[in-house]
Amino acid sequence: MTPDTIGANIGKMERREWFLWSAAVTVTLLLTVGLASFLLREDDILFGFPQTVRGLIALVLIFNIYTLYQQLQIHRMRRRLIRGEELFRLISENAADLIAVVDMAGRRVFNSFSYEKVLGYSLEELQKSSAFEQIHPEDRQKVTHAAEEARRTGVGKLLEYRVRHKDGTWRVLESTASVIRNSHGDPENLVIVNRDITERKRSAEALRRSEASFRSVVEDAPYGIYRSSLSGELALVNSSLEKMLGYSSQEELLQTNLANDVYRYPVEHQKLNQILLSDENFKDIEVEWKRKDGTPITVRCSGCSIKDENGEVAYIEVFAEDVTERRGLERQLRMAQKMEAVGRLSGGIAHDFNNLLGVIIGYSQVLKRTLGPQNPSFEHAEEIERASQRAVSLTRQLLAFSRQQVLEPVVLNLNTLVSDMEKMLPRLIGEDIALKLELDTSLSQVKADPGQIEQVILNLAVNARDAMPDGGKLLIQTANVNLDTAYTRGHPGSRPGSYVMLRVVDTGTGIDPEIQSQIFEPFFTTKERDKGTGLGLATVYGVVKQSGGYIAVDSEKGKGASFSVYLPRLEQPLADSIPSPAAVPVNTQGTETILLVEDADPLRKLAEMFLKESGYHILSAPDGQQALQTARQHPGPIDLLLTDVVMPGMNGRVLGERLAPSQPGMKVLYMSGYTDSFIAGHGVLERGTHLLHKPFTQETLTRKVREVLDAGNSADKESAGKEKVASPSAPAFAGVEPGPKS
């Protein structure tokens, strides 16, 4: 029944009541008048009636008056009832809650109009259905128990359950029930007040998910997040901050104070507070923190202040990122860039300096030969040569630590190399240091430059000697080792694999753990003033890295140091090996034609003199262009091109390629003092490439020239040709590809 229908029915009832009441009054009056007209005559007076008649008329009048009064009271009560029903109707129509009355059997007695608004069912449809029909099957037992408790106690508990909407969806209702008792105090009906809380539940669920998502973002964030007061009292922290600072739990961290327990320098905390008070936020400010154990870390912070309703700072929220490792890597990168710059500088210096040293050494030898041993000035010339050789050694160390030297790797056994140095090392380290060798008899071979590996051993031995000023023990070991992933994870720069290990152990003063990671850096030195160049360990590092290996140090202050060099192991030996003295040609004389190209005039003239003394026919040029012109003007073949690598205008390799078509039988011998991409990839010569290191002596020059000229004859020629064909695809050194051709 709709509200309009109920209102119309109430109006009909009111009109019917007025009609009946008016009819009753009219009938009563008519009866009174009729009775009076029947009993009274015109000639009688009122007081002449018998007493009985007068009493009867009085009773009729009194009854009429009572009837009128009774009808008036009934009318008033009905008006109150109608007003109450009207009020109940208005409440029922406008109440947001769903009001229902059911009997003890669960049959519907009354449903408010809000049922139709909320659930879509009309009152007629609800009356035809059971009170449990629209309740979700999973919630019916819960509703039944609540109804039973309401009957037993008189008031039910707050209950949530699901009810099906007419469109098939489910709505969530919050319900309370109470008992309506009859005049005997027995429960007769239940009045149930339901409230639709579907949207509230959805909002609560959305809020819960949002909060859970926020908590997940905060907890799983890779950055440390905290909320604190300006005084440094922590109110909220996430697990990343807990791990960053090394605390066992968030509760433990919350008990600390930022200013006193986290910031290394409390003044930095004060500065951030000042920024927040003035700018309300800050971004990417680096500060120094300390972990629980006191370890310092560098942290980059961004944050903002949150104000209360009075405009005062209530708390601050900060994101913190640990950039300690990144700053360390940046320092290493800057160091590597410095090393690269020094390497380039060393290369440029070495090129010019080696030319000058070559001239000094060469002419000092000429001078010595001219003077003879009996001449008093012979010793002076000899000292000049010794000083020049020391300068050559220094230049090579500079190139080694900057990885600019050219390696000539061969297959070798480190046991043989160490054994050959056994007699020389005691003279180097002194008699107060006991030398012991522990060499693995099953040691595998490696491919490396023997001269450079000797330099590594010498430098490590000298470093050990300096660490044992009062004497001690020096142990050199070799062994085959396999490095697994667990080991290499703790030793940056290493890779899992099979290695040959060369270890040098001393019983000296040891190395401070805080500087162990720096000892191989190019600008680190343990040398005191006037105690050496300080390039020893840096040279070792450069040689080992350029040889495809790596080096590790283990040391404890006051208990000595152990340097372990790891070189890639060769499971099967290759064809080349250390050349024996018998293989070196003794006769350095020749009559072949040599095209000598060198941009340094003094060195070119010196080399020309040395070669002419050995009987060779020399064509000389200061650069590539003039060399091409000289070759075109020469009527006969050119047997050897002896050229500097780095020259203005045209480098030596391009010159050799330009001359090759017109001189098919010409050999090429390069001269250089440091690695160059034109002839060496990663500092390693390609197969078939010959290099003469600068500076050189007359004997070194003439022997190398003779070696190259004789290198292609008979059977060697065929072997060399095969190597040359295979060289572009075969790496010249384990783990290193051949250098680029240009």
NORWO-V185156 format. One record per run of one state. SS is the DSSP state (2 for helix, 1 for strand, 0 for the rest). FROM is the first residue (numbers start at 1). LEN is the number of residues. If there is no record, write none. Layout:
# NORWO-V185156
SS/FROM/LEN + SS/FROM/LEN
This chain:
# NORWO-V185156
0/1/2 + 2/3/37 + 0/40/6 + 2/46/3 + 0/49/2 + 2/51/44 + 0/95/3 + 1/98/6 + 0/104/4 + 1/108/4 + 0/112/2 + 2/114/6 + 0/120/3 + 2/123/5 + 0/128/7 + 1/135/1 + 0/136/1 + 2/137/17 + 0/154/1 + 1/155/1 + 0/156/3 + 1/159/6 + 0/165/5 + 1/170/12 + 0/182/5 + 1/187/10 + 0/197/1 + 2/198/23 + 0/221/3 + 1/224/5 + 0/229/4 + 1/233/5 + 0/238/1 + 2/239/7 + 0/246/4 + 2/250/5 + 0/255/2 + 1/257/1 + 2/258/5 + 1/263/1 + 0/264/2 + 2/266/14 + 0/280/1 + 1/281/10 + 0/291/5 + 1/296/12 + 0/308/5 + 1/313/10 + 0/323/1 + 2/324/48 + 0/372/6 + 2/378/24 + 0/402/5 + 1/407/1 + 0/408/2 + 1/410/3 + 0/413/1 + 2/414/7 + 0/421/1 + 2/422/8 + 0/430/3 + 1/433/6 + 0/439/6 + 1/445/4 + 0/449/1 + 2/450/18 + 0/468/4 + 1/472/12 + 0/484/1 + 2/485/5 + 0/490/7 + 1/497/10 + 0/507/6 + 2/513/6 + 0/519/17 + 2/536/11 + 0/547/3 + 1/550/6 + 0/556/5 + 1/561/8 + 0/569/1 + 1/570/1 + 0/571/6 + 1/577/1 + 0/578/3 + 2/581/3 + 0/584/9 + 1/593/5 + 0/598/3 + 2/601/13 + 0/614/3 + 1/617/5 + 0/622/2 + 2/624/10 + 0/634/6 + 1/640/5 + 0/645/7 + 2/652/9 + 0/661/6 + 1/667/6 + 0/673/7 + 1/680/2 + 0/682/2 + 1/684/2 + 0/686/5 + 1/691/3 + 0/694/4 + 2/698/13 + 0/711/3 + 2/714/13 + 0/727/6 + 1/733/1 + 0/734/2 + 1/736/1 + 0/737/6
